[in-house]
Amino acid sequence: MKIDFYYWGMQCPISYETIELLNKLDSNVFNINFYDITYDKALAKKVNMYFPFLTVFDDCIRWRGPINLELINKIQNGEMVKEKAYIVSIPSKVYEGKLIELTSTTINHVKNCCTMTGCSEGCTAKGKFLSKINNEFLGYLHFKGDKIIGGAEFVSSMVVPYDIPRSEDAAFLTCSYISYDHQFDNRTYPLKALEKNLKSRFKKIIAISDEKSVFPNGNLKWFQNNGYKDEGIISVEEDYATLHIVSKEL
C-alpha cells in the first residue's frame, strides 16, 4: 500500500508523531513517501492542502486528521473508511483564565491538548520550527489553574505555504487550540490577547476556517462572532469540509 504524507514542517506536533508511526511500518509492505511543503508552495497548491498535515492512501483516500495503526490496517484490508469532521458546539460565554506567552519553552504544555500520545519531542520540534520564524514569541496559552484550556499562535502570512493571500502586513493564525469545555468558550480570550499584541506589527490577521468544524480552525460562526470577515471559500473537501478565508483588521 502506498502512503504519501504531506506536512508543514513541525507546525503541528502530530506531524512528528505521524512520521514516527510511519517509519515503524514494514517497508516491504508499505511504500511510504514524505513531503515537507514548508518551502514548496507549488506542491501545497497541487495537492490542495490547507491543513497542517495530509495523508493520502493509494493516491485516492485523503485523510486530513490524525491517523493511527488501526486506520492503516483497515485501509490495507480493504475496509470502507470515512473521515468525520470534528464538529462541536462552541459556548457563547467567554472564560478569562490565566494567559502565559507561548514560547519554545512553554510549548511543552501543548502535549496535553494537541498530540495523539502526549509526545514532548513533537512539542519541542514545533517550538524550534516556529522560533526560527517568529523568534521567541509564538502566541498565548490559556490556563484554568494548571490545566491548558486554549491558546492562539501565529506566523507572518508571507511564510505560509498554503495557496492564500499573503502580504507583509498580514499575520496568519496557525492554530486556535481546541477546547473541550462544554460550558465556556476558552479560545476567544487568548485570540483577543494575540490580536492586541500583533497590532503594532501587522495591519490585519487572517485564518482558515471550516464552516462547521473546529479543525483546522473555526467554526466560521465563531470567527464572525469575533469580528472576522468572511472572505469566501478557498477549498471544498468533499463530504468533509468547506474552508473559508477569514480576516480582521487590527
C-alpha positions as CSV (number, residue, x, y, z in Angstrom):
1,M,0.0,0.0,0.0
2,K,1.2,3.5,-0.9
3,I,1.1,6.2,1.8
4,D,2.0,9.8,1.0
5,F,2.4,12.1,4.0
6,Y,2.4,15.9,3.4
7,Y,3.2,18.2,6.2
8,W,4.0,21.8,7.0
9,G,7.3,21.2,8.8
10,M,6.8,20.7,12.5
11,Q,4.0,23.3,12.7
12,C,1.9,20.6,14.4
13,P,3.4,18.1,16.8
14,I,1.1,15.4,15.3
15,S,3.2,15.6,12.2
16,Y,6.2,14.5,14.3
17,E,4.1,11.6,15.8
18,T,2.9,10.6,12.3
19,I,6.4,10.4,10.9
20,E,7.4,8.3,13.8
21,L,4.4,6.0,13.2
22,L,5.0,5.6,9.5
23,N,8.7,5.0,9.9
24,K,7.9,1.9,12.0
25,L,5.9,0.3,9.2
26,D,7.3,-2.6,7.2
27,S,8.9,-1.1,4.1
28,N,8.3,-4.4,2.3
29,V,4.6,-3.9,2.7
30,F,4.2,-0.1,2.5
31,N,5.5,2.4,0.0
32,I,5.8,5.5,2.2
33,N,6.7,8.9,0.9
34,F,7.2,12.1,3.0
35,Y,6.7,15.6,1.5
36,D,7.5,18.7,3.6
37,I,5.7,21.6,2.0
38,T,7.3,24.3,4.1
39,Y,9.2,25.8,1.2
40,D,7.1,24.2,-1.6
41,K,4.0,26.4,-2.2
42,A,3.6,24.8,-5.7
43,L,3.2,21.3,-4.1
44,A,0.8,22.6,-1.5
45,K,-1.3,24.1,-4.2
46,K,-1.1,21.0,-6.3
47,V,-2.4,18.7,-3.6
48,N,-4.9,21.4,-2.4
49,M,-3.5,21.4,1.1
50,Y,-4.9,23.7,3.8
51,F,-4.3,21.6,6.8
52,P,-1.1,21.2,8.8
53,F,-0.8,17.7,7.5
54,L,-2.4,15.5,4.9
55,T,-2.2,11.7,4.4
56,V,-3.1,10.2,1.0
57,F,-3.6,6.4,0.8
58,D,-3.1,4.8,-2.6
59,D,-3.5,8.1,-4.4
60,C,-7.2,8.2,-3.7
61,I,-8.1,8.4,0.0
62,R,-7.4,11.8,1.5
63,W,-7.2,11.9,5.3
64,R,-6.9,15.4,6.9
65,G,-6.9,14.4,10.6
66,P,-4.6,12.3,12.7
67,I,-4.0,8.7,11.6
68,N,-3.2,5.6,13.6
69,L,-2.3,1.9,13.0
70,E,-5.9,0.8,13.3
71,L,-6.9,3.1,10.4
72,I,-3.9,2.0,8.3
73,N,-4.9,-1.7,8.8
74,K,-8.5,-1.1,7.9
75,I,-7.5,0.6,4.6
76,Q,-4.9,-2.1,3.9
77,N,-7.6,-4.8,4.4
78,G,-10.0,-3.0,2.0
79,E,-12.4,-1.9,4.6
80,M,-14.5,1.2,3.8
81,V,-13.5,4.2,5.9
82,K,-14.9,7.7,6.1
83,E,-13.3,10.6,7.9
84,K,-15.7,12.6,10.1
85,A,-15.3,16.3,10.6
86,Y,-14.7,17.4,14.2
87,I,-17.9,19.3,14.9
88,V,-18.6,20.5,18.4
89,S,-20.7,23.4,19.7
90,I,-18.8,26.4,21.0
91,P,-20.4,28.0,24.1
92,S,-21.1,31.7,23.9
93,K,-19.8,32.6,27.4
94,V,-16.1,33.6,27.2
95,Y,-13.9,32.4,30.0
96,E,-10.9,34.5,31.0
97,G,-8.3,32.5,32.8
98,K,-4.5,32.8,33.1
99,L,-2.6,33.6,30.0
100,I,1.1,32.9,29.5
101,E,3.2,33.6,26.5
102,L,3.7,30.7,24.1
103,T,7.5,30.2,23.6
104,S,9.8,27.4,22.7
105,T,9.9,26.6,26.4
106,T,6.3,26.8,27.4
107,I,5.2,25.0,24.2
108,N,5.6,21.7,26.0
109,H,2.2,22.3,27.6
110,V,0.7,21.7,24.2
111,K,1.3,18.0,24.6
112,N,-1.8,17.8,26.8
113,C,-4.2,19.1,24.1
114,C,-2.6,18.8,20.6
115,T,-0.9,15.5,20.4
116,M,-2.0,11.9,20.0
117,T,0.3,10.4,22.5
118,G,1.4,13.2,24.8
119,C,4.6,13.4,22.9
120,S,7.1,16.0,24.3
121,E,9.5,15.5,21.4
122,G,6.9,16.7,19.0
123,C,6.2,19.8,21.0
124,T,10.0,20.6,21.2
125,A,10.2,20.2,17.4
126,K,7.3,22.5,17.0
127,G,8.9,25.1,19.2
128,K,12.1,25.0,17.3
129,F,10.3,25.2,14.0
130,L,8.2,28.2,14.9
131,S,11.0,30.0,16.8
132,K,13.0,30.2,13.5
133,I,10.1,32.1,12.0
134,N,8.8,34.2,15.0
135,N,11.8,34.3,17.3
136,E,10.7,33.6,20.8
137,F,7.1,34.9,21.0
138,L,4.7,32.5,19.3
139,G,1.4,33.4,20.8
140,Y,-0.5,32.8,24.0
141,L,-1.6,29.7,26.1
142,H,-4.8,29.9,28.2
143,F,-5.0,28.1,31.5
144,K,-7.6,27.3,34.2
145,G,-5.4,26.5,37.2
146,D,-2.7,24.2,35.9
147,K,-4.8,22.9,33.0
148,I,-4.3,24.2,29.5
149,I,-7.7,25.1,28.0
150,G,-7.0,27.0,24.9
151,G,-4.5,29.1,23.0
152,A,-3.6,31.1,19.9
153,E,-0.5,31.1,17.8
154,F,0.6,32.9,14.6
155,V,3.2,33.4,11.9
156,S,3.6,36.0,9.2
157,S,1.3,35.2,6.2
158,M,4.4,35.5,4.0
159,V,5.8,32.2,5.2
160,V,2.5,30.2,4.9
161,P,2.8,27.5,2.2
162,Y,-0.9,27.3,1.6
163,D,-2.4,29.0,-1.5
164,I,-3.7,32.0,0.4
165,P,-3.5,35.8,0.0
166,R,-0.1,36.9,1.5
167,S,1.2,40.3,2.5
168,E,3.9,41.8,4.7
169,D,1.2,43.5,6.9
170,A,-0.9,40.3,7.5
171,A,-0.4,37.8,10.3
172,F,-1.7,34.3,9.9
173,L,-3.4,32.4,12.7
174,T,-1.8,29.0,12.6
175,C,-3.8,27.5,15.4
176,S,-6.6,28.3,17.8
177,Y,-6.2,25.4,20.3
178,I,-9.2,23.2,20.7
179,S,-11.1,23.5,23.9
180,Y,-13.1,20.5,25.2
181,D,-15.2,22.6,27.6
182,H,-19.0,22.5,27.0
183,Q,-19.7,25.4,29.3
184,F,-17.3,28.1,28.2
185,D,-15.5,29.5,25.1
186,N,-11.9,29.2,26.2
187,R,-10.4,30.2,22.8
188,T,-11.6,33.8,22.4
189,Y,-9.6,35.2,25.3
190,P,-6.2,34.2,24.0
191,L,-7.1,35.2,20.5
192,K,-8.0,38.7,21.6
193,A,-4.7,39.0,23.5
194,L,-2.8,37.8,20.4
195,E,-4.6,40.3,18.2
196,K,-3.7,43.1,20.7
197,N,-0.1,42.1,20.7
198,L,0.2,41.9,16.9
199,K,-1.4,45.3,16.3
200,S,1.9,47.0,16.5
201,R,3.4,44.8,13.7
202,F,0.5,43.9,11.4
203,K,-2.5,45.6,10.0
204,K,-4.7,42.5,9.9
205,I,-4.9,38.9,10.8
206,I,-6.2,36.1,8.5
207,A,-7.1,32.5,9.1
208,I,-8.6,29.4,7.5
209,S,-11.9,28.2,9.0
210,D,-14.2,25.4,8.2
211,E,-17.9,26.3,8.0
212,K,-19.0,23.8,10.7
213,S,-16.0,22.1,12.3
214,V,-13.2,23.4,14.6
215,F,-10.4,21.8,12.5
216,P,-8.2,23.2,11.2
217,N,-9.7,26.3,12.9
218,G,-13.2,27.6,13.4
219,N,-16.0,27.3,13.1
220,L,-16.9,30.1,10.7
221,K,-19.7,31.4,13.0
222,W,-17.2,31.7,15.9
223,F,-14.8,33.7,13.8
224,Q,-17.6,36.0,12.7
225,N,-18.7,36.5,16.3
226,N,-15.2,37.6,17.0
227,G,-15.3,40.3,14.3
228,Y,-13.8,38.4,11.4
229,K,-14.9,39.0,7.8
230,D,-15.7,36.0,5.6
231,E,-13.5,36.5,2.5
232,G,-15.1,33.5,0.8
233,I,-14.5,29.8,0.1
234,I,-10.9,28.7,-0.5
235,S,-11.3,25.0,-0.7
236,V,-14.0,22.3,-0.6
237,E,-13.1,18.9,0.7
238,E,-15.9,16.6,-0.5
239,D,-18.1,15.2,2.4
240,Y,-15.7,16.7,4.9
241,A,-15.1,20.4,5.0
242,T,-15.8,23.7,3.3
243,L,-12.9,26.0,4.1
244,H,-13.1,29.8,4.1
245,I,-10.5,32.6,4.4
246,V,-11.4,35.0,7.2
247,S,-9.8,38.3,8.1
248,K,-9.9,41.0,10.7
249,E,-8.4,44.5,10.7
250,L,-6.1,45.1,13.7
